C-alpha cells in the first residue's frame, strides 16, 4: 500500500506539524472537530462558563492532535525541499 494513501494527514511542507487531510477519513475528523467547537460555542456563550468552554476546547484539540499523531505522517521540521 502506498504511504501517501495510508496517512490521513500529510506533514506540512514547511515547518512542523500536519496539513489539511488527504483522505475522507481525515476530513471527517476535521469536520467533526470544527462542528464540536461550533456546538460548544452555541451551548456555552462567550459571556458565561469560561472555564468549561476552555476545558472543552482543550479536550477537543487534544483529541484532534492525538488522531493526527496516530493517523498522520510523522511530524518533523521541514524546509520544503
matplotlib code that plots the C-alpha trace (Angstrom):
import matplotlib.pyplot as plt

x = [0.0, 1.3, 2.4, 0.5, -2.8, -2.2, -1.8, -4.9, -2.9, 0.2, 3.2, 3.4, 5.8, 7.3, 7.7, 6.4, 3.0, 0.3, -1.5, -5.1, -6.5, -5.6, -8.4, -12.1, -11.4, -9.2, -11.9, -14.5, -12.2, -11.5, -15.2, -16.1, -13.6, -14.9, -18.5, -17.7, -16.2, -19.2, -21.6, -19.5, -19.8, -23.5, -24.3, -21.8, -21.9, -18.8, -20.2, -20.6, -18.8, -15.3, -13.6, -15.9, -15.6, -11.8, -11.7, -14.0, -11.8, -8.7, -10.2, -11.4, -8.0, -6.0, -8.3, -7.6, -3.8, -3.9, -5.6, -3.2, -0.3, -1.7, -3.0, -0.8, 2.6, 5.4, 5.9, 9.2, 10.8, 10.8, 12.2, 10.2, 12.9]
y = [0.0, 3.5, 5.6, 8.6, 6.8, 5.3, 8.7, 10.7, 13.9, 14.7, 16.5, 20.2, 21.2, 23.9, 23.8, 21.2, 19.6, 18.4, 19.9, 19.5, 16.0, 13.8, 11.3, 11.2, 9.8, 12.8, 15.2, 13.5, 14.1, 17.7, 18.5, 16.8, 18.9, 22.1, 21.1, 20.3, 23.8, 25.4, 23.4, 24.3, 28.0, 27.6, 26.0, 28.0, 31.6, 33.7, 35.7, 32.6, 29.4, 30.5, 27.5, 25.0, 26.4, 26.5, 22.9, 21.7, 23.4, 21.9, 18.4, 18.6, 20.0, 17.3, 14.6, 16.1, 16.2, 12.6, 11.5, 13.5, 11.9, 8.3, 8.7, 11.4, 11.4, 11.5, 15.2, 16.9, 20.1, 20.5, 23.2, 22.4, 20.5]
z = [0.0, -0.9, 2.1, 0.8, 0.9, 4.4, 6.1, 6.8, 7.4, 5.4, 7.0, 6.3, 3.5, 5.7, 9.5, 11.9, 12.1, 9.7, 6.8, 5.7, 5.4, 2.4, 2.5, 3.5, 7.0, 7.8, 6.5, 8.7, 11.8, 10.7, 10.2, 13.5, 15.3, 13.7, 14.4, 18.1, 18.5, 16.9, 19.1, 22.2, 21.2, 20.7, 24.0, 26.1, 25.1, 25.4, 28.4, 30.6, 31.6, 30.7, 32.4, 31.0, 27.5, 27.8, 29.1, 26.2, 23.6, 25.1, 25.2, 21.6, 20.5, 22.3, 20.7, 17.2, 17.9, 19.1, 15.9, 13.8, 15.7, 15.2, 11.6, 10.2, 8.6, 11.2, 12.1, 11.9, 10.9, 7.1, 4.9, 1.7, -0.1]

ax = plt.figure().add_subplot(projection="3d")
ax.plot(x, y, z, "-o")
ax.set_aspect("equal")
plt.show()
